[in-house]
Amino acid sequence: MKMANQYFTPQTIVIGHLNYLPVTDVYPQLVEVIRNRHLRTGTLNDVFIKP
């Protein structure tokens, strides 16, 4: 959570896996940080593959 609080910011790309065990333990808290900061999630496909 300390890293999420530091790095979940606008204009920042965070690469990770949601199925990584420590992440699964704090998933609800991560979602809360994302919602409170009005951020959005995406995948590499969202960035690099054109529609």
N, CA, C, O and CB atoms as a CASP TS submission, in Angstrom:
PFRMAT TS
TARGET T0000
AUTHOR 0000-0000-0000
METHOD Language model
MODEL 1
PARENT N/A
ATOM      1  N   MET     1       0.819  -1.176   0.000  1.00  0.00           N
ATOM      2  CA  MET     1       0.000   0.000   0.000  1.00  0.00           C
ATOM      3  C   MET     1       0.873   1.254   0.000  1.00  0.00           C
ATOM      4  O   MET     1       0.503   2.272  -0.585  1.00  0.00           O
ATOM      5  CB  MET     1      -0.937  -0.010   1.196  1.00  0.00           C
ATOM      6  N   LYS     2       2.016   1.177   0.648  1.00  0.00           N
ATOM      7  CA  LYS     2       2.902   2.343   0.668  1.00  0.00           C
ATOM      8  C   LYS     2       3.310   2.722  -0.759  1.00  0.00           C
ATOM      9  O   LYS     2       3.324   3.901  -1.112  1.00  0.00           O
ATOM     10  CB  LYS     2       4.158   2.059   1.532  1.00  0.00           C
ATOM     11  N   MET     3       3.637   1.726  -1.568  1.00  0.00           N
ATOM     12  CA  MET     3       4.035   1.997  -2.951  1.00  0.00           C
ATOM     13  C   MET     3       2.857   2.504  -3.773  1.00  0.00           C
ATOM     14  O   MET     3       3.026   3.386  -4.615  1.00  0.00           O
ATOM     15  CB  MET     3       4.618   0.735  -3.596  1.00  0.00           C
ATOM     16  N   ALA     4       1.663   1.956  -3.540  1.00  0.00           N
ATOM     17  CA  ALA     4       0.481   2.437  -4.255  1.00  0.00           C
ATOM     18  C   ALA     4       0.223   3.895  -3.918  1.00  0.00           C
ATOM     19  O   ALA     4      -0.073   4.690  -4.810  1.00  0.00           O
ATOM     20  CB  ALA     4      -0.753   1.584  -3.910  1.00  0.00           C
ATOM     21  N   ASN     5       0.330   4.255  -2.659  1.00  0.00           N
ATOM     22  CA  ASN     5       0.119   5.641  -2.257  1.00  0.00           C
ATOM     23  C   ASN     5       1.147   6.576  -2.894  1.00  0.00           C
ATOM     24  O   ASN     5       0.853   7.739  -3.168  1.00  0.00           O
ATOM     25  CB  ASN     5       0.175   5.760  -0.739  1.00  0.00           C
ATOM     26  N   GLN     6       2.337   6.066  -3.122  1.00  0.00           N
ATOM     27  CA  GLN     6       3.382   6.889  -3.711  1.00  0.00           C
ATOM     28  C   GLN     6       3.277   6.958  -5.233  1.00  0.00           C
ATOM     29  O   GLN     6       3.464   8.026  -5.816  1.00  0.00           O
ATOM     30  CB  GLN     6       4.740   6.356  -3.315  1.00  0.00           C
ATOM     31  N   TYR     7       2.978   5.824  -5.885  1.00  0.00           N
ATOM     32  CA  TYR     7       3.089   5.759  -7.337  1.00  0.00           C
ATOM     33  C   TYR     7       1.766   5.778  -8.100  1.00  0.00           C
ATOM     34  O   TYR     7       1.785   5.979  -9.314  1.00  0.00           O
ATOM     35  CB  TYR     7       3.822   4.542  -7.699  1.00  0.00           C
ATOM     36  N   PHE     8       0.647   5.583  -7.465  1.00  0.00           N
ATOM     37  CA  PHE     8      -0.638   5.661  -8.167  1.00  0.00           C
ATOM     38  C   PHE     8      -1.016   7.130  -8.287  1.00  0.00           C
ATOM     39  O   PHE     8      -1.811   7.645  -7.501  1.00  0.00           O
ATOM     40  CB  PHE     8      -1.758   4.845  -7.419  1.00  0.00           C
ATOM     41  N   THR     9      -0.436   7.796  -9.280  1.00  0.00           N
ATOM     42  CA  THR     9      -0.654   9.216  -9.492  1.00  0.00           C
ATOM     43  C   THR     9      -0.949   9.460 -10.972  1.00  0.00           C
ATOM     44  O   THR     9      -0.599   8.634 -11.816  1.00  0.00           O
ATOM     45  CB  THR     9       0.577  10.043  -9.025  1.00  0.00           C
ATOM     46  N   PRO    10      -1.591  10.585 -11.293  1.00  0.00           N
ATOM     47  CA  PRO    10      -1.836  10.908 -12.696  1.00  0.00           C
ATOM     48  C   PRO    10      -0.527  10.978 -13.484  1.00  0.00           C
ATOM     49  O   PRO    10       0.518  11.347 -12.947  1.00  0.00           O
ATOM     50  CB  PRO    10      -2.592  12.235 -12.811  1.00  0.00           C
ATOM     51  N   GLN    11      -0.603  10.622 -14.745  1.00  0.00           N
ATOM     52  CA  GLN    11       0.541  10.682 -15.660  1.00  0.00           C
ATOM     53  C   GLN    11       1.639   9.690 -15.312  1.00  0.00           C
ATOM     54  O   GLN    11       2.779   9.859 -15.745  1.00  0.00           O
ATOM     55  CB  GLN    11       1.113  12.071 -15.667  1.00  0.00           C
ATOM     56  N   THR    12       1.315   8.648 -14.531  1.00  0.00           N
ATOM     57  CA  THR    12       2.298   7.647 -14.148  1.00  0.00           C
ATOM     58  C   THR    12       1.862   6.285 -14.648  1.00  0.00           C
ATOM     59  O   THR    12       0.692   5.917 -14.541  1.00  0.00           O
ATOM     60  CB  THR    12       2.498   7.626 -12.626  1.00  0.00           C
ATOM     61  N   ILE    13       2.808   5.543 -15.194  1.00  0.00           N
ATOM     62  CA  ILE    13       2.536   4.172 -15.627  1.00  0.00           C
ATOM     63  C   ILE    13       3.108   3.238 -14.567  1.00  0.00           C
ATOM     64  O   ILE    13       4.288   3.314 -14.227  1.00  0.00           O
ATOM     65  CB  ILE    13       3.154   3.874 -17.051  1.00  0.00           C
ATOM     66  N   VAL    14       2.264   2.365 -14.057  1.00  0.00           N
ATOM     67  CA  VAL    14       2.682   1.371 -13.074  1.00  0.00           C
ATOM     68  C   VAL    14       2.445   0.002 -13.712  1.00  0.00           C
ATOM     69  O   VAL    14       1.324  -0.319 -14.107  1.00  0.00           O
ATOM     70  CB  VAL    14       1.896   1.527 -11.700  1.00  0.00           C
ATOM     71  N   ILE    15       3.479  -0.779 -13.806  1.00  0.00           N
ATOM     72  CA  ILE    15       3.356  -2.112 -14.406  1.00  0.00           C
ATOM     73  C   ILE    15       3.394  -3.144 -13.293  1.00  0.00           C
ATOM     74  O   ILE    15       4.297  -3.142 -12.457  1.00  0.00           O
ATOM     75  CB  ILE    15       4.491  -2.379 -15.454  1.00  0.00           C
ATOM     76  N   GLY    16       2.409  -4.017 -13.292  1.00  0.00           N
ATOM     77  CA  GLY    16       2.343  -5.053 -12.280  1.00  0.00           C
ATOM     78  C   GLY    16       1.309  -6.086 -12.656  1.00  0.00           C
ATOM     79  O   GLY    16       0.657  -5.972 -13.694  1.00  0.00           O
ATOM     80  N   HIS    17       1.160  -7.069 -11.837  1.00  0.00           N
ATOM     81  CA  HIS    17       0.201  -8.147 -12.065  1.00  0.00           C
ATOM     82  C   HIS    17      -0.764  -8.203 -10.893  1.00  0.00           C
ATOM     83  O   HIS    17      -0.350  -8.307  -9.738  1.00  0.00           O
ATOM     84  CB  HIS    17       0.923  -9.512 -12.254  1.00  0.00           C
ATOM     85  N   LEU    18      -2.050  -8.134 -11.198  1.00  0.00           N
ATOM     86  CA  LEU    18      -3.050  -8.189 -10.142  1.00  0.00           C
ATOM     87  C   LEU    18      -3.149  -9.559  -9.498  1.00  0.00           C
ATOM     88  O   LEU    18      -3.687  -9.686  -8.398  1.00  0.00           O
ATOM     89  CB  LEU    18      -4.388  -7.794 -10.685  1.00  0.00           C
ATOM     90  N   ASN    19      -2.637 -10.592 -10.167  1.00  0.00           N
ATOM     91  CA  ASN    19      -2.693 -11.918  -9.561  1.00  0.00           C
ATOM     92  C   ASN    19      -1.452 -12.237  -8.736  1.00  0.00           C
ATOM     93  O   ASN    19      -1.304 -13.366  -8.267  1.00  0.00           O
ATOM     94  CB  ASN    19      -2.872 -12.965 -10.633  1.00  0.00           C
ATOM     95  N   TYR    20      -0.564 -11.278  -8.549  1.00  0.00           N
ATOM     96  CA  TYR    20       0.610 -11.438  -7.695  1.00  0.00           C
ATOM     97  C   TYR    20       0.117 -11.515  -6.251  1.00  0.00           C
ATOM     98  O   TYR    20      -0.647 -10.651  -5.821  1.00  0.00           O
ATOM     99  CB  TYR    20       1.640 -10.255  -7.893  1.00  0.00           C
ATOM    100  N   LEU    21       0.530 -12.510  -5.509  1.00  0.00           N
ATOM    101  CA  LEU    21      -0.036 -12.810  -4.195  1.00  0.00           C
ATOM    102  C   LEU    21      -0.148 -11.605  -3.257  1.00  0.00           C
ATOM    103  O   LEU    21      -1.221 -11.397  -2.689  1.00  0.00           O
ATOM    104  CB  LEU    21       0.789 -13.855  -3.538  1.00  0.00           C
ATOM    105  N   PRO    22       0.897 -10.808  -3.066  1.00  0.00           N
ATOM    106  CA  PRO    22       0.715  -9.659  -2.162  1.00  0.00           C
ATOM    107  C   PRO    22      -0.368  -8.691  -2.645  1.00  0.00           C
ATOM    108  O   PRO    22      -1.056  -8.076  -1.830  1.00  0.00           O
ATOM    109  CB  PRO    22       2.031  -8.908  -2.011  1.00  0.00           C
ATOM    110  N   VAL    23      -0.521  -8.554  -3.953  1.00  0.00           N
ATOM    111  CA  VAL    23      -1.549  -7.658  -4.499  1.00  0.00           C
ATOM    112  C   VAL    23      -2.942  -8.194  -4.196  1.00  0.00           C
ATOM    113  O   VAL    23      -3.847  -7.421  -3.881  1.00  0.00           O
ATOM    114  CB  VAL    23      -1.366  -7.485  -6.021  1.00  0.00           C
ATOM    115  N   THR    24      -3.121  -9.489  -4.286  1.00  0.00           N
ATOM    116  CA  THR    24      -4.453 -10.049  -4.029  1.00  0.00           C
ATOM    117  C   THR    24      -4.887  -9.815  -2.587  1.00  0.00           C
ATOM    118  O   THR    24      -6.082  -9.767  -2.299  1.00  0.00           O
ATOM    119  CB  THR    24      -4.469 -11.546  -4.339  1.00  0.00           C
ATOM    120  N   ASP    25      -3.936  -9.672  -1.694  1.00  0.00           N
ATOM    121  CA  ASP    25      -4.272  -9.430  -0.284  1.00  0.00           C
ATOM    122  C   ASP    25      -4.770  -8.010  -0.024  1.00  0.00           C
ATOM    123  O   ASP    25      -5.532  -7.784   0.917  1.00  0.00           O
ATOM    124  CB  ASP    25      -3.063  -9.700   0.584  1.00  0.00           C
ATOM    125  N   VAL    26      -4.349  -7.060  -0.845  1.00  0.00           N
ATOM    126  CA  VAL    26      -4.723  -5.657  -0.618  1.00  0.00           C
ATOM    127  C   VAL    26      -5.545  -5.083  -1.770  1.00  0.00           C
ATOM    128  O   VAL    26      -5.686  -3.866  -1.884  1.00  0.00           O
ATOM    129  CB  VAL    26      -3.474  -4.810  -0.414  1.00  0.00           C
ATOM    130  N   TYR    27      -6.082  -5.946  -2.616  1.00  0.00           N
ATOM    131  CA  TYR    27      -6.809  -5.485  -3.803  1.00  0.00           C
ATOM    132  C   TYR    27      -7.898  -4.459  -3.485  1.00  0.00           C
ATOM    133  O   TYR    27      -7.957  -3.429  -4.156  1.00  0.00           O
ATOM    134  CB  TYR    27      -7.427  -6.666  -4.507  1.00  0.00           C
ATOM    135  N   PRO    28      -8.762  -4.692  -2.493  1.00  0.00           N
ATOM    136  CA  PRO    28      -9.802  -3.685  -2.217  1.00  0.00           C
ATOM    137  C   PRO    28      -9.220  -2.308  -1.869  1.00  0.00           C
ATOM    138  O   PRO    28      -9.785  -1.285  -2.254  1.00  0.00           O
ATOM    139  CB  PRO    28     -10.690  -4.163  -1.071  1.00  0.00           C
ATOM    140  N   GLN    29      -8.116  -2.278  -1.157  1.00  0.00           N
ATOM    141  CA  GLN    29      -7.486  -1.009  -0.811  1.00  0.00           C
ATOM    142  C   GLN    29      -6.900  -0.332  -2.053  1.00  0.00           C
ATOM    143  O   GLN    29      -6.943   0.893  -2.175  1.00  0.00           O
ATOM    144  CB  GLN    29      -6.391  -1.228   0.241  1.00  0.00           C
ATOM    145  N   LEU    30      -6.353  -1.133  -2.971  1.00  0.00           N
ATOM    146  CA  LEU    30      -5.807  -0.572  -4.216  1.00  0.00           C
ATOM    147  C   LEU    30      -6.920   0.054  -5.051  1.00  0.00           C
ATOM    148  O   LEU    30      -6.760   1.146  -5.597  1.00  0.00           O
ATOM    149  CB  LEU    30      -5.077  -1.665  -5.035  1.00  0.00           C
ATOM    150  N   VAL    31      -8.039  -0.641  -5.142  1.00  0.00           N
ATOM    151  CA  VAL    31      -9.189  -0.103  -5.885  1.00  0.00           C
ATOM    152  C   VAL    31      -9.653   1.207  -5.269  1.00  0.00           C
ATOM    153  O   VAL    31     -10.012   2.140  -5.987  1.00  0.00           O
ATOM    154  CB  VAL    31     -10.353  -1.120  -5.907  1.00  0.00           C
ATOM    155  N   GLU    32      -9.648   1.281  -3.962  1.00  0.00           N
ATOM    156  CA  GLU    32     -10.057   2.503  -3.276  1.00  0.00           C
ATOM    157  C   GLU    32      -9.137   3.669  -3.625  1.00  0.00           C
ATOM    158  O   GLU    32      -9.613   4.777  -3.874  1.00  0.00           O
ATOM    159  CB  GLU    32     -10.072   2.282  -1.764  1.00  0.00           C
ATOM    160  N   VAL    33      -7.825   3.432  -3.646  1.00  0.00           N
ATOM    161  CA  VAL    33      -6.869   4.481  -4.020  1.00  0.00           C
ATOM    162  C   VAL    33      -7.140   4.942  -5.452  1.00  0.00           C
ATOM    163  O   VAL    33      -7.163   6.142  -5.726  1.00  0.00           O
ATOM    164  CB  VAL    33      -5.405   3.971  -3.881  1.00  0.00           C
ATOM    165  N   ILE    34      -7.343   4.000  -6.355  1.00  0.00           N
ATOM    166  CA  ILE    34      -7.604   4.327  -7.762  1.00  0.00           C
ATOM    167  C   ILE    34      -8.875   5.161  -7.891  1.00  0.00           C
ATOM    168  O   ILE    34      -8.882   6.169  -8.598  1.00  0.00           O
ATOM    169  CB  ILE    34      -7.723   3.039  -8.609  1.00  0.00           C
ATOM    170  N   ARG    35      -9.934   4.759  -7.228  1.00  0.00           N
ATOM    171  CA  ARG    35     -11.203   5.502  -7.300  1.00  0.00           C
ATOM    172  C   ARG    35     -11.088   6.870  -6.659  1.00  0.00           C
ATOM    173  O   ARG    35     -11.553   7.855  -7.232  1.00  0.00           O
ATOM    174  CB  ARG    35     -12.320   4.714  -6.627  1.00  0.00           C
ATOM    175  N   ASN    36     -10.487   6.955  -5.495  1.00  0.00           N
ATOM    176  CA  ASN    36     -10.371   8.235  -4.794  1.00  0.00           C
ATOM    177  C   ASN    36      -9.559   9.258  -5.583  1.00  0.00           C
ATOM    178  O   ASN    36      -9.794  10.462  -5.481  1.00  0.00           O
ATOM    179  CB  ASN    36      -9.738   8.024  -3.431  1.00  0.00           C
ATOM    180  N   ARG    37      -8.613   8.775  -6.360  1.00  0.00           N
ATOM    181  CA  ARG    37      -7.755   9.687  -7.148  1.00  0.00           C
ATOM    182  C   ARG    37      -8.276   9.869  -8.572  1.00  0.00           C
ATOM    183  O   ARG    37      -7.648  10.547  -9.386  1.00  0.00           O
ATOM    184  CB  ARG    37      -6.313   9.155  -7.193  1.00  0.00           C
ATOM    185  N   HIS    38      -9.417   9.266  -8.867  1.00  0.00           N
ATOM    186  CA  HIS    38     -10.037   9.356 -10.204  1.00  0.00           C
ATOM    187  C   HIS    38      -9.068   8.908 -11.297  1.00  0.00           C
ATOM    188  O   HIS    38      -8.959   9.538 -12.350  1.00  0.00           O
ATOM    189  CB  HIS    38     -10.506  10.800 -10.484  1.00  0.00           C
ATOM    190  N   LEU    39      -8.367   7.804 -11.023  1.00  0.00           N
ATOM    191  CA  LEU    39      -7.444   7.229 -11.989  1.00  0.00           C
ATOM    192  C   LEU    39      -8.169   6.152 -12.784  1.00  0.00           C
ATOM    193  O   LEU    39      -9.294   5.780 -12.450  1.00  0.00           O
ATOM    194  CB  LEU    39      -6.189   6.649 -11.287  1.00  0.00           C
ATOM    195  N   ARG    40      -7.539   5.663 -13.814  1.00  0.00           N
ATOM    196  CA  ARG    40      -8.116   4.542 -14.544  1.00  0.00           C
ATOM    197  C   ARG    40      -7.024   3.531 -14.856  1.00  0.00           C
ATOM    198  O   ARG    40      -5.851   3.875 -15.004  1.00  0.00           O
ATOM    199  CB  ARG    40      -8.808   5.022 -15.844  1.00  0.00           C
ATOM    200  N   THR    41      -7.436   2.300 -14.950  1.00  0.00           N
ATOM    201  CA  THR    41      -6.490   1.225 -15.242  1.00  0.00           C
ATOM    202  C   THR    41      -6.488   0.957 -16.737  1.00  0.00           C
ATOM    203  O   THR    41      -7.417   1.337 -17.450  1.00  0.00           O
ATOM    204  CB  THR    41      -6.844  -0.065 -14.452  1.00  0.00           C
ATOM    205  N   GLY    42      -5.453   0.309 -17.196  1.00  0.00           N
ATOM    206  CA  GLY    42      -5.353  -0.063 -18.601  1.00  0.00           C
ATOM    207  C   GLY    42      -4.367  -1.194 -18.756  1.00  0.00           C
ATOM    208  O   GLY    42      -3.722  -1.626 -17.801  1.00  0.00           O
ATOM    209  N   THR    43      -4.267  -1.658 -19.973  1.00  0.00           N
ATOM    210  CA  THR    43      -3.314  -2.717 -20.294  1.00  0.00           C
ATOM    211  C   THR    43      -2.337  -2.187 -21.335  1.00  0.00           C
ATOM    212  O   THR    43      -2.557  -1.121 -21.911  1.00  0.00           O
ATOM    213  CB  THR    43      -4.044  -4.001 -20.811  1.00  0.00           C
ATOM    214  N   LEU    44      -1.272  -2.919 -21.575  1.00  0.00           N
ATOM    215  CA  LEU    44      -0.338  -2.514 -22.628  1.00  0.00           C
ATOM    216  C   LEU    44      -1.023  -2.505 -23.987  1.00  0.00           C
ATOM    217  O   LEU    44      -0.675  -1.698 -24.850  1.00  0.00           O
ATOM    218  CB  LEU    44       0.878  -3.450 -22.657  1.00  0.00           C
ATOM    219  N   ASN    45      -1.994  -3.394 -24.187  1.00  0.00           N
ATOM    220  CA  ASN    45      -2.758  -3.387 -25.432  1.00  0.00           C
ATOM    221  C   ASN    45      -3.506  -2.080 -25.615  1.00  0.00           C
ATOM    222  O   ASN    45      -3.620  -1.584 -26.736  1.00  0.00           O
ATOM    223  CB  ASN    45      -3.734  -4.550 -25.461  1.00  0.00           C
ATOM    224  N   ASP    46      -4.019  -1.515 -24.530  1.00  0.00           N
ATOM    225  CA  ASP    46      -4.729  -0.240 -24.604  1.00  0.00           C
ATOM    226  C   ASP    46      -3.810   0.869 -25.131  1.00  0.00           C
ATOM    227  O   ASP    46      -4.275   1.806 -25.780  1.00  0.00           O
ATOM    228  CB  ASP    46      -5.285   0.143 -23.218  1.00  0.00           C
ATOM    229  N   VAL    47      -2.532   0.761 -24.856  1.00  0.00           N
ATOM    230  CA  VAL    47      -1.588   1.796 -25.251  1.00  0.00           C
ATOM    231  C   VAL    47      -0.991   1.542 -26.628  1.00  0.00           C
ATOM    232  O   VAL    47      -0.824   2.477 -27.412  1.00  0.00           O
ATOM    233  CB  VAL    47      -0.486   1.901 -24.231  1.00  0.00           C
ATOM    234  N   PHE    48      -0.667   0.286 -26.930  1.00  0.00           N
ATOM    235  CA  PHE    48       0.118   0.003 -28.126  1.00  0.00           C
ATOM    236  C   PHE    48      -0.661  -0.576 -29.297  1.00  0.00           C
ATOM    237  O   PHE    48      -0.156  -0.532 -30.419  1.00  0.00           O
ATOM    238  CB  PHE    48       1.195  -0.923 -27.780  1.00  0.00           C
ATOM    239  N   ILE    49      -1.831  -1.104 -29.110  1.00  0.00           N
ATOM    240  CA  ILE    49      -2.592  -1.684 -30.223  1.00  0.00           C
ATOM    241  C   ILE    49      -3.656  -0.685 -30.653  1.00  0.00           C
ATOM    242  O   ILE    49      -4.496  -0.258 -29.861  1.00  0.00           O
ATOM    243  CB  ILE    49      -3.243  -3.052 -29.820  1.00  0.00           C
ATOM    244  N   LYS    50      -3.595  -0.327 -31.927  1.00  0.00           N
ATOM    245  CA  LYS    50      -4.563   0.630 -32.454  1.00  0.00           C
ATOM    246  C   LYS    50      -5.873  -0.093 -32.775  1.00  0.00           C
ATOM    247  O   LYS    50      -5.865  -1.242 -33.216  1.00  0.00           O
ATOM    248  CB  LYS    50      -4.003   1.342 -33.719  1.00  0.00           C
ATOM    249  N   PRO    51      -7.009   0.600 -32.547  1.00  0.00           N
ATOM    250  CA  PRO    51      -8.313  -0.047 -32.828  1.00  0.00           C
ATOM    251  C   PRO    51      -8.505  -0.378 -34.292  1.00  0.00           C
ATOM    252  O   PRO    51      -9.543  -0.919 -34.672  1.00  0.00           O
ATOM    253  CB  PRO    51      -9.448   0.845 -32.376  1.00  0.00           C
TER
END
